[in-house]
Amino acid sequence: MKDFTLTIKEYARSQGADLIGVAPIERFSEVPPAHNPISIFPEAKSVLMLGRRILRGALRGMEEGTNLHDYDAYGYTWLEREFIPLLVYRMTQFLEDRGWEAVPLYPYPVEVMPEGIPVATDRPAPNVTVDFNLAAVAAGLGEIGYADLFLSPQYGPRQRFGMIITDADLEADPLFEGTICGQCGQCANDCPLGALAGEKIVGIAGRSFTVARVDYEMCARCKNGALPNTFHPEGHADRLGALCMRTCIHQLEAAGKVKDNFGQPFRKRTPWKRDSLSRVTVQGEPLPQRGCFDAGKSVAGGEKK
């Protein structure tokens, strides 16, 4: 299936995909049934992850604090509800036209699923929902960073994903073995609400990552770029445009950790912040350039163990 896998990837790029990865279904063997793609399609052989980048320019108004709406359109809502679903739809058509079964999936929040009643005693309750961040790791596209969000070597945190489960036995991509996140903890340090505190381990397919525990009740009150979940009112706030993740973008770019390079730095001024009372602090001084700290230095105010 090597040639067919290459053909699929070429077609995906022609339809706007920036990231394409294939995970064999075996990499999900330890995922609980409520979040396992095999529960949705027991005959599946492969999971295809299709990513589109969040335009860096869509974050400019968010970073400056002067235009929050256009990021919502081009970096979040339209990307999640229009651009990526169209890509997934066309890729599903491509597979079905060649006789393969293919199941397109939306990134519904795993924290609010399942919401239904099982149809049989041997099946998980609907709706089975797959963690797209971990699935992207299983597809060899990157890692989970300290802020507990997916990072790719191409864009850092600047991407969103669609997913297709298929019975096509596609050639698997190797797991990403590099390191992107420097475990500097600056994402946690910059959060004015202290929403990233403590640590936990997450992982899939033999890869594990130390990440911050995120207080999503605090994130729901964040006025620093976090947005309500577009898929479910009780889903976690979307943090990809928030201060913590914009700090991640700055840190990774300054350290040369991402391949998508630009002539100007992402962060040019000390970032604005709103505290828990929504009071705004804008300093605006020229920003000294720095990159990710080495692992072992201060993480969220304490020494990394």
VEXGU-282792 format. One record per residue (C-alpha): residue number from 1; x, y, z. Coordinates in pm, 1 decimal. Layout:
<rs>
R_NUM_X_Y_Z
...
</rs>
This chain:
<rs>
R_1_0.0_0.0_0.0
R_2_301.6_230.7_-13.6
R_3_214.7_374.6_-354.3
R_4_-149.8_423.3_-257.0
R_5_-45.4_597.0_66.3
R_6_172.4_836.7_-134.1
R_7_-117.3_899.8_-371.3
R_8_-346.7_979.2_-78.9
R_9_-94.7_1221.0_67.7
R_10_-41.9_1395.4_-264.8
R_11_-416.9_1438.4_-305.1
R_12_-451.1_1566.8_50.9
R_13_-188.6_1833.7_-15.0
R_14_-367.6_1932.7_-333.7
R_15_-680.1_1987.6_-123.1
R_16_-504.3_2213.9_126.3
R_17_-362.3_1978.3_388.9
R_18_-47.9_2111.5_557.6
R_19_9.4_1801.6_772.2
R_20_-73.8_1440.1_686.7
R_21_-1.0_1142.0_908.7
R_22_-103.8_776.2_918.8
R_23_-136.4_572.0_1237.1
R_24_-200.2_196.9_1229.1
R_25_-498.2_104.8_1442.7
R_26_-268.8_-97.6_1672.4
R_27_-126.9_226.3_1814.1
R_28_-463.3_282.7_1984.3
R_29_-464.0_-56.5_2157.1
R_30_-441.3_92.4_2508.1
R_31_-696.1_371.6_2451.3
R_32_-1022.3_315.8_2645.5
R_33_-1321.4_208.4_2432.8
R_34_-1502.8_539.7_2493.5
R_35_-1224.8_718.5_2305.2
R_36_-1094.4_448.8_2072.5
R_37_-1148.7_470.6_1694.3
R_38_-1184.2_91.4_1681.9
R_39_-1511.6_131.7_1875.4
R_40_-1649.5_337.2_1588.1
R_41_-1518.2_115.9_1307.2
R_42_-1409.8_-230.5_1430.2
R_43_-1271.5_-328.9_1085.8
R_44_-1046.8_-23.1_1066.6
R_45_-682.2_-64.2_973.6
R_46_-560.0_296.0_969.9
R_47_-627.3_639.7_1115.0
R_48_-552.6_930.0_882.3
R_49_-483.9_1269.2_1045.3
R_50_-519.1_1578.6_828.0
R_51_-391.9_1911.2_960.2
R_52_-425.8_2267.9_844.8
R_53_-212.1_2539.9_994.8
R_54_-344.7_2833.1_1192.1
R_55_-225.9_3132.5_995.2
R_56_34.1_3320.0_1195.7
R_57_-106.6_3646.5_1066.8
R_58_-449.8_3557.2_1205.3
R_59_-290.5_3581.0_1550.3
R_60_-142.1_3928.1_1498.0
R_61_-448.4_4119.7_1619.6
R_62_-479.0_3879.5_1913.1
R_63_-114.4_3929.1_2007.3
R_64_-148.5_4309.4_1987.4
R_65_-485.6_4305.6_2164.5
R_66_-642.7_4512.0_1887.2
R_67_-845.3_4260.0_1682.1
R_68_-984.1_3947.3_1842.3
R_69_-1260.3_3869.2_1591.2
R_70_-1053.1_3776.0_1286.6
R_71_-857.9_3513.1_1475.9
R_72_-1191.5_3361.9_1578.1
R_73_-1279.2_3334.8_1207.4
R_74_-953.4_3236.8_1037.9
R_75_-779.4_3064.2_1327.5
R_76_-1068.7_2887.3_1494.1
R_77_-1434.0_2880.7_1386.6
R_78_-1402.3_2874.4_1008.8
R_79_-1097.2_2650.3_1026.8
R_80_-1278.6_2398.0_1247.2
R_81_-1623.0_2420.2_1087.3
R_82_-1552.0_2499.5_721.6
R_83_-1199.4_2453.3_591.3
R_84_-1099.7_2128.3_765.1
R_85_-1439.7_1954.3_722.7
R_86_-1425.2_2027.2_349.5
R_87_-1077.6_1871.8_333.7
R_88_-1195.7_1566.9_531.1
R_89_-1507.4_1533.2_312.7
R_90_-1303.9_1532.4_-7.3
R_91_-1052.1_1284.4_132.1
R_92_-1336.0_1053.8_241.6
R_93_-1480.4_1077.4_-108.8
R_94_-1137.9_992.1_-249.6
R_95_-1121.3_673.7_-42.1
R_96_-1482.1_571.2_-103.1
R_97_-1444.0_620.1_-479.2
R_98_-1170.4_355.3_-466.4
R_99_-1377.6_103.6_-273.1
R_100_-1247.2_167.4_79.5
R_101_-1466.6_238.8_375.5
R_102_-1384.5_566.6_547.3
R_103_-1534.6_736.3_853.5
R_104_-1490.7_1115.6_883.6
R_105_-1474.4_1252.6_1239.1
R_106_-1522.0_1594.9_1396.2
R_107_-1303.8_1698.2_1694.1
R_108_-1578.9_1689.2_1954.5
R_109_-1448.3_1748.4_2309.0
R_110_-1355.8_1422.2_2480.2
R_111_-1422.9_1572.7_2823.1
R_112_-1802.1_1582.2_2769.3
R_113_-1843.9_1247.9_2594.8
R_114_-2010.3_999.1_2602.3
R_115_-2356.7_1150.2_2635.2
R_116_-2580.7_860.8_2534.6
R_117_-2695.8_513.2_2635.8
R_118_-2518.1_200.1_2503.4
R_119_-2708.3_14.6_2232.5
R_120_-2566.7_-318.9_2355.2
R_121_-2393.0_-447.5_2667.0
R_122_-2066.5_-506.8_2478.8
R_123_-2042.7_-157.9_2327.6
R_124_-1942.0_178.5_2474.4
R_125_-2201.1_451.1_2501.1
R_126_-2234.5_707.0_2223.7
R_127_-2080.3_927.4_2134.3
R_128_-1735.3_769.2_2113.9
R_129_-1496.2_1062.0_2071.2
R_130_-1126.3_1035.5_1985.9
R_131_-864.3_1268.9_2133.3
R_132_-727.3_1439.3_1821.5
R_133_-412.6_1565.0_1996.0
R_134_-308.8_1214.2_2097.6
R_135_-415.1_1075.9_1759.7
R_136_-181.6_1324.5_1589.8
R_137_100.0_1190.7_1809.9
R_138_6.5_835.5_1707.1
R_139_23.0_947.1_1342.5
R_140_381.8_1063.2_1386.0
R_141_311.5_1434.7_1347.2
R_142_459.9_1566.7_1671.4
R_143_430.4_1565.2_2050.2
R_144_228.6_1701.8_2341.3
R_145_389.9_2013.4_2485.7
R_146_400.4_2129.9_2847.5
R_147_78.6_2332.4_2802.3
R_148_-99.4_2000.2_2727.4
R_149_-161.6_2082.4_2360.7
R_150_-18.2_1930.0_2045.0
R_151_303.3_2068.0_1891.3
R_152_435.8_1992.8_1543.2
R_153_793.6_2056.1_1427.3
R_154_651.5_2261.2_1140.2
R_155_420.5_2500.7_1326.2
R_156_450.3_2446.4_1700.3
R_157_91.1_2477.1_1833.2
R_158_-42.9_2644.5_1515.9
R_159_-258.7_2370.5_1361.5
R_160_-595.0_2198.8_1385.5
R_161_-690.4_1850.7_1268.4
R_162_-952.1_1639.7_1098.6
R_163_-958.8_1261.0_1117.0
R_164_-1058.8_969.7_894.4
R_165_-1079.0_607.8_1009.8
R_166_-1044.9_364.5_720.1
R_167_-1011.7_-4.9_640.7
R_168_-738.2_80.0_389.8
R_169_-418.2_-73.9_524.8
R_170_-205.3_235.4_469.0
R_171_166.6_257.3_529.0
R_172_219.4_391.7_880.5
R_173_430.0_696.0_953.8
R_174_698.9_650.4_1218.8
R_175_638.2_808.1_1556.9
R_176_804.5_1147.4_1599.1
R_177_1114.3_1092.8_1809.2
R_178_1242.9_1448.9_1829.0
R_179_1182.1_1715.3_2092.4
R_180_998.0_2041.4_2033.5
R_181_889.6_2163.1_2376.4
R_182_1177.2_2282.9_2594.6
R_183_970.3_2230.2_2913.6
R_184_1047.6_2593.6_3001.5
R_185_711.2_2645.6_3169.0
R_186_681.0_3000.3_3036.5
R_187_327.3_2920.6_2917.9
R_188_237.5_2860.6_3284.4
R_189_435.9_3156.4_3411.7
R_190_265.3_3397.1_3170.5
R_191_-89.4_3289.1_3258.3
R_192_-230.8_3572.0_3474.2
R_193_-494.3_3336.8_3617.3
R_194_-255.2_3062.6_3726.7
R_195_-452.4_2807.4_3526.5
R_196_-152.7_2583.2_3454.5
R_197_-37.3_2436.4_3785.1
R_198_89.2_2094.9_3884.6
R_199_184.0_1819.4_3642.2
R_200_57.8_1492.0_3497.5
R_201_166.0_1232.6_3240.2
R_202_-17.1_1179.6_2911.2
R_203_72.4_950.0_2625.4
R_204_-12.2_708.7_2348.2
R_205_161.5_437.0_2146.2
R_206_452.2_411.6_2388.9
R_207_521.8_785.5_2395.8
R_208_462.9_978.6_2719.4
R_209_485.0_1347.6_2803.3
R_210_497.9_1549.4_3125.2
R_211_241.0_1828.6_3094.9
R_212_79.9_2090.0_3315.1
R_213_-253.9_2027.7_3481.2
R_214_-490.3_2281.3_3326.7
R_215_-768.2_2436.2_3534.7
R_216_-1030.1_2474.9_3263.4
R_217_-1268.7_2649.5_3500.5
R_218_-1014.3_2929.1_3512.2
R_219_-964.2_2909.4_3134.6
R_220_-1338.7_2961.4_3089.3
R_221_-1294.3_3298.0_3262.2
R_222_-981.0_3389.2_3066.7
R_223_-997.6_3720.8_2878.2
R_224_-650.9_3680.3_2727.6
R_225_-751.7_3508.8_2404.4
R_226_-922.1_3187.3_2517.4
R_227_-1251.2_3128.2_2333.8
R_228_-1560.7_2920.5_2415.9
R_229_-1565.3_2569.0_2276.2
R_230_-1725.3_2580.8_1933.0
R_231_-1851.6_2220.8_1946.8
R_232_-2013.8_2191.8_2289.0
R_233_-2112.1_2450.7_2552.6
R_234_-1954.4_2238.3_2826.5
R_235_-1636.0_2165.6_2633.8
R_236_-1303.1_2306.5_2741.7
R_237_-1223.6_2660.1_2631.3
R_238_-1008.2_2677.2_2319.1
R_239_-661.1_2800.3_2417.4
R_240_-478.7_2809.0_2084.0
R_241_-514.7_3187.9_2060.1
R_242_-472.8_3251.3_2433.2
R_243_-174.3_3417.1_2598.8
R_244_-27.3_3085.8_2714.0
R_245_-11.0_2950.5_2359.9
R_246_99.5_3278.4_2203.5
R_247_384.9_3266.4_2452.2
R_248_458.1_2913.2_2331.2
R_249_473.2_3037.8_1971.7
R_250_714.6_3312.0_2073.2
R_251_935.6_3079.2_2275.0
R_252_958.5_2813.0_2004.0
R_253_1027.6_3059.9_1723.7
R_254_1291.2_3244.0_1924.3
R_255_1465.2_2913.7_1998.4
R_256_1453.8_2801.5_1634.5
R_257_1236.7_2501.9_1725.2
R_258_987.6_2531.4_1435.2
R_259_1039.7_2509.7_1059.4
R_260_783.6_2774.0_958.5
R_261_1012.5_3078.0_972.4
R_262_946.4_3450.9_929.6
R_263_1152.6_3765.5_888.3
R_264_1000.8_3934.1_1194.2
R_265_957.9_3792.4_1546.1
R_266_606.3_3697.9_1648.8
R_267_622.7_3887.8_1977.7
R_268_752.4_4242.2_1945.8
R_269_627.9_4395.0_2270.8
R_270_563.6_4281.3_2626.1
R_271_227.0_4106.9_2595.9
R_272_-93.7_4255.6_2733.3
R_273_-271.3_4069.0_3010.9
R_274_-609.3_4071.0_3180.5
R_275_-621.7_3944.8_3536.9
R_276_-908.4_3759.6_3705.8
R_277_-1093.7_4091.2_3746.1
R_278_-1045.5_4168.8_3373.3
R_279_-812.1_4456.8_3453.7
R_280_-581.7_4519.7_3157.4
R_281_-208.6_4568.1_3183.7
R_282_-30.5_4681.5_2867.4
R_283_338.2_4756.6_2909.2
R_284_452.5_4767.8_2549.5
R_285_827.3_4795.3_2605.7
R_286_1059.5_4645.2_2343.5
R_287_1094.6_4276.9_2416.2
R_288_1435.4_4115.9_2471.5
R_289_1474.6_3813.1_2248.9
R_290_1499.2_3475.6_2415.8
R_291_1419.1_3116.2_2338.3
R_292_1298.6_2810.9_2521.7
R_293_1478.5_2735.9_2845.7
R_294_1652.8_2403.8_2873.3
R_295_1462.6_2127.8_3049.4
R_296_1546.2_2138.7_3418.6
R_297_1503.2_2513.4_3468.2
R_298_1212.8_2686.0_3637.8
R_299_873.5_2545.6_3547.7
R_300_569.9_2742.2_3669.8
R_301_769.4_2888.9_3954.7
R_302_945.7_2574.3_4075.6
R_303_1240.4_2359.8_3986.5
R_304_1172.9_2077.7_3740.4
R_305_1212.3_1743.5_3911.2
</rs>
